[in-house]
Each structure stands twice: as structure tokens, then as C-alpha cells.
Amino acid sequence: MKPAICSPVTLLGQHARLVPLSLDHAPAQCDAVRDGNLEQLWYTAVPTPEGMVAEIERRLGLQAARSMLPFTVQDATGRVVGMTTYMNVDNANQRLEIGSTWYARSVQRTPLNTECKRMLLAHAFDSLGCIAVEFRTHRFNTQSRRAIERLGAQLDGMLRNHQVAANGTLRDTAVYSITADEWPTVRAHLDWQLTRPR
């Protein structure tokens, strides 16, 4: 029997660790978000240090409602460097989205993100039996879109005027996915990315 999607789990890699999100992580998450002043990016929603406890409580509330599984991201030393989640969990259709992800500036463009996505995708497809995993981002978040495309996800389309942003602008959302039949090839590609000389 497959485990429930929203059952807390720890995923361990060489460059990163994904551990169940906890209110105990709030001080370290505040330090991580200050690394690059990430909350100032207009095209993505990153919690402010002042709003960190409320954001953790929001994510844990969605976990209790079985629609999200939130993680604290740690680097190989155990330092807290961000957050990520399984979200928009659709148990009936065996689908979920990997999103609400942010990383401290000091670990961006390192193997950490690739390994986090590799671990999340492996758990989704190999342990949970998902048939598809989605990624969504703002149309103007070109850094995120390039990272999603480097994973091997395919663009499904654009949701126009999908959301109203905090600054009042309308967000077009780029929707990507990886399907279960694509996963073996994507897995081989991610393994190559993680082992190739840099």
C-alpha cells in the first residue's frame, strides 16, 4: 500500500536534506530569507522575516487539511536554506505540484536545487505512485522557468490573468509537468546533472 501523500517524510541527499517543516525552524528560516533579501522580489511570494511564523503556520494548516506537505530545506551541513512543498495534492487523481519553493541566495545556482527536485520527484513517482507532477511559476520569473525546464519538465501552457499579486498586478502562470512515463528519462538526466564535472 502506497503511503499517503501528506505523510511527513525526511529525504536525504548528498547536497541537501528535506525535513518536515516545523515552527522550531522559524528563526533559521528568517536568516535564510535575509540571505539575498528574497522577500523583495515582486514576481514571487517569499515570506518576510516578520511574516515567517504566520507562513509556517499556514503551511502546517494546509498539511493538516491534507492538501500540502511542507519541507524545510537544509544544506549538507544542516543549515536551513529555504522551503519547498508538495502542494495542490490531488489524491484521487494521483497528482501533486512541487512549489512554494525558495532558497537563500548563497545556495542558488548550486547542485542543491537539482538534488531537492530529484528527491521530491523520486518520492512522488517511486514511493507515492503519482502519475504526474506539476510546477507553476510567474510568467516573468525567468530564473524559475529556466530551472524548471532544466529538470526536463514540459510546458503545458499559460494560465492568463491567473492570480492577483500582492502589488495588484495580474499574474500569468506558466504551468509545467513531468509525467510518470517521462520520469525514467528525467531521472537519468538529473542523475547526470548531479554527477557531471563542474
N, C-alpha and C positions, 0 to 999 in steps of 0.2 A: 504494500500500500504506500502510495506517494505521501510525503509529509505535506501538511498544509502550507500554502504559500506564505502566510503571515506568521509562521512559527519562527521565533528568533533563532538565529544561527550565527556562528563565527566562521569566517572564511579567511584562511591564512595563505599568504604567498611569500615570495622572496623579497619583493619591494614594498608590499602593503599588507595591511590587516584590515578586515572589515568586522567590526564588533557591534553588537546590539547597542543602539543609541540609548543614552541614559542622561538624566538630569545631572548626574555627577560629572559629566563631560562639559558642562556649560562653560566653566572658566577657561578651559583649554580651547574650546571652540571659539570663544571670544578672541583669544590670542591668534588663532588661525585666521579668522576673518580680518583681523587688523593687518595681517601679512599681505599687503597689496591693496588695502582699503577696498575690498571687493564689493562692499555694500554700495559703493558709489557708481557701479556700472548700471546704466539706465535700462539696458535691454535684457537684464536678467534679475531674478529676485534672490538676493543673498541676504540673510538676516544681519541686522546691525548688532553690535555688541550689546546695546541696550535692549534689543528685542530677542536675544538668543534664548533665554529661558522660555519665553512665550512660544518661540518657534519649535523648540524641543517638545514642549507640552502639546503643541498642535500635532506634530508628527506622531507622538505617542498615542494621542487620542485617535488618530486615524488607524494606527496599528490595532488599538482595542476594538475599533469598528471593522477590522479585518479588510481594510482597503489599502493598507500601506505596511511595508516592512522597512523601517529606517535603520541606517547604519552610521556609526562614527567611522571615519577613515583615519587610519594611523599609518605612519611610515614604518620602515623596517625596525626602527629603534623604539617604536611605541608612541612617538609624538603624535598628537592629534593634529591632522592637517585638513579636515573637511568633513563633509557629509554626503551621503548618497542614499537612494531608496529604491525599493520596488514600490511602484505606485499604480493607481488605477487598476488594481488587481481584479481580474475577471475570472473567478474560479470556474464558473460554468463553461466558459469557452477556452480555458487554459491559456490565458494571455495576461501579460502584465507590461508595464512600462518601467524602464530604468530612467530615473530622472531626479529632479530637485537636488542636483549634484553641484557642489562647488568645492574647489581646492585652494589652499593657500598659494599665493604667488610663487613661493620658493619651491614648490613641487610640481608646478605646471610645466609641461613640455619635458617631463621625465617619464621613465617607464611605469611610474605609479598608476597613472590613469589607465594605461593599456592593461596592466595586470588587474586592476579593480574590475574593469569591464569583462576581462577574461573570466575572473572568478564568478561574477554575477551571472554571466551568460551560461557558464558551465552548470551552476547550481540550478538556474531556471530550466535549462533544457535536459540536463542529465539526471538531476535529482527530483525536480518538480514536474517534469513531463510537459512543459509548456510547448505549445505549437507555434507561438510567435512572441517576440519581444519587441516592443516599440521604444523609440527615442523621439522626443519632441523638443524643439528649441525655437527661439525667436528667429524670424527670417534674417534679421540683421546681425545675429550672433554668429559671425563667420568663423570665429575660432572654434566654437562648439560644433558648427556644421562640418567643418573640416575634420575635427576629431571623430565625429560620428561616422563620416564617410570612410575614414582610415580604418575603422573597425571592420568595414565590409557591409554596413547597413545600406539598404536601398531606399531611395526617396519614394515614399508612397504618394506624396502630394502636399499641397499647401492649404491650410485652413485659413481663409481670408477673414480679416476682422474677427479673429477667434476670441480674443480677450481684450479687456480694457486694462492697460498697465497702470501702475501706481501714479505715474505722472500724467495720466489722462489720455495717452496716445493709444491707438488701436494696434494690437499685435497680430501680425500674420504668423501662424505657427507652421514650421516645417515638420512634417511627420515622416519618420524613417522606421524601418523594421528589418529584423532578421527572422527568418522562418526556420522551423525545425529541420527541414531538408537542406537548408543552406548552412546550418550550424557546423557540420564536419569540416567544410571548406573554410569557413570563417575561423574556426578553432585552429586549424593548421596555419592560417595566415597570422593570427595573433601570437601563436607559439613562435613562429619565425620572427615576428617583430620583437618579441621579448628576448630572443637568443642571438639575434644578428649583432655583429660588431658595431659599435657606435663610434 
